[in-house]
Amino acid sequence: MKKDFSQLKKDLNEFGIELTAEMEEQFLLYYNMLIEWNSFMNLTAITDFDEVLKKHFTDSVSLIRAIPDLGEKKYRMIDIGTGAGFPGIPLKIVFPNISVVLLDSLNKRVNFLKEVISKLQLTNITAVHGRAEDFAQNKEYRESFDLCVSRAVANLATLSEYCLPFVKKNGRFISYKSEKVSEEFDVSGKAISVLGGEYENQVTFELPDSDIYRNLFIIKKKSATPGKYPRKAGLPSKEPIS
């Protein structure tokens, strides 16, 4: 049975993006692989086709609201705690001009991501198995990305310690949040500052044709992150910088 992509097409139109036949084909293949692999490993609790389109695909691509020139520049991006590939893979499908690194700490998920990259014939995208705490100390990764994105669930201070070390000066870390984070920001301000970041903006909206609230929290990198950050595994979440 043919899948109906009309809502995704409409959603992306609201972001100023045209869903091409090739993108549609890639999204369908991605969805089918997600469901197949999800039958024997935990990738997502959301499996209904329309919900995956809205809550994973449209949501991932909504980054365009924070970075309007995403489709024009050759940004180098890293997706921290990517899980089943969100937001990195939908962003790569829609914006083939960006180069993407998908980082996840579970090898089974990374194997899934590698298979998706291969089947979708995506280029300039790699899936890497490891912890943010370790890879952020690697010269190849540290402070070498224009953009760091994360849909991972953690407080902003913790996420900033995981993510800001990857961002080059004047680059940005964007955290996808599903709630208002003004209070969270109040307690994470020191961490962001210590790590070389500076609050730039919040973009708040509802996903098209839904009541799903989204807050893209944008932190700009102003100066180098001190070498001792991120701290060893576990500490950023157990003892956020305060």
Protein Blocks (a to p, Z undefined) as FASTA:
>chain_A
ZZdfklmmmmmmmnopacdfklmmmmmmmmmmmmmmmmmpcfbfclbfklmmmmmmmmmm
mmmmmmmmlmmpccddddehklnopaklmmmmmmmmbccddddfbfklmmmmmmmmmmno
pghiacdeddfklmmmpmklgopafbdcdfbdcdfklmmmmmmmmpcghiacddddfbdf
klmmmmmmmmmmmnopacfbdcddddehiabdcdddddddfbdcdfkbccdehjlmmmgc
ZZ
